[in-house]
């Protein structure tokens, strides 16, 4: 009840009248909580995060030659901008 604004719950009771106390009829209770907060907040963020991870996968799964080229370009930039100051 405290988080009723964030979570909507639904309950359903299914019961039958007992004919005799010695032969009770089955009854059941079902309850479910709709995760509306997760649907509106976490699912879009998780989707965005998975898309970004998919884009970064190409950088991570590169070859050693590409890594060496990245390092070389970074060092060249540092040396060029470091000497000018």
N, C-alpha and C positions, 0 to 999 in steps of 0.2 A: 504494500500500500504506500510505502514511503516513495518508491520510485515509479509510481503509477503514471507519471507524466512521461517517463522514458520508456517504460515497458508496458505493453498492453497485454493483459492476460485474458484468456477465455477458459471457461470451465463448462463441463457438461456432465450431468448426472443421469445415469440410466438405471432405473430401478423398476422392479416388478413387485406386485403385491404378493405377500406371503399367504399361501393358502393354509398352511399348517406350520406350527413351530418346529415340527420334526422334519419337514421337507422344505427348507427355505429355497426360495428362488434366487438365482444369481443376480447380483447388482454390480454396477461398475461406476467408476468415476474417472474422467479424463480431464487433464488440465494442461494447457500449453501457454507459453509466453512468446509473444511476437517480439523479436529483437529489433525494434524500430530504431533504436539508437545506433546499433551496429550497422544496420542497413544504410543509414543516412550519413554516418561519420566514418566508420572504419572501412567499409567496403570501397568507397571511392578513393580513400587514401591508399588502401592496399593495391587497388588497380593501378593508381599512379606510380606507386613504388615498384610494382612488377614491370611496368612499361619502362621506367628509368633503368632498372636492373637489366632488362633485355637490351637496351641501348648500350649499356656499359659492358655487356658481355663481349662485344666485339673488340673492345680495348683490352680486356683481360685475356682473351684467348688469342692474342696476337703472337707473332713470331719474335724470336730473340733479336732479329734484325730491326724490327720496328721499335722494340724497347731501346736498343742502342741508338737508333735515330732520335727518339724522344730525348734521351739523355744528352746526346750531342747538341741538339737544338737548344735545350734548356741551358747547358753550359755556355754555349756561344752567346746566348742572350744575356746571361749573367755577366760574362766577361765584357761584352760590348757596353752594356749599361753601367757596369761598375767602373770602367775606365773613364767614362765621360764625366763622372762626378768628381 
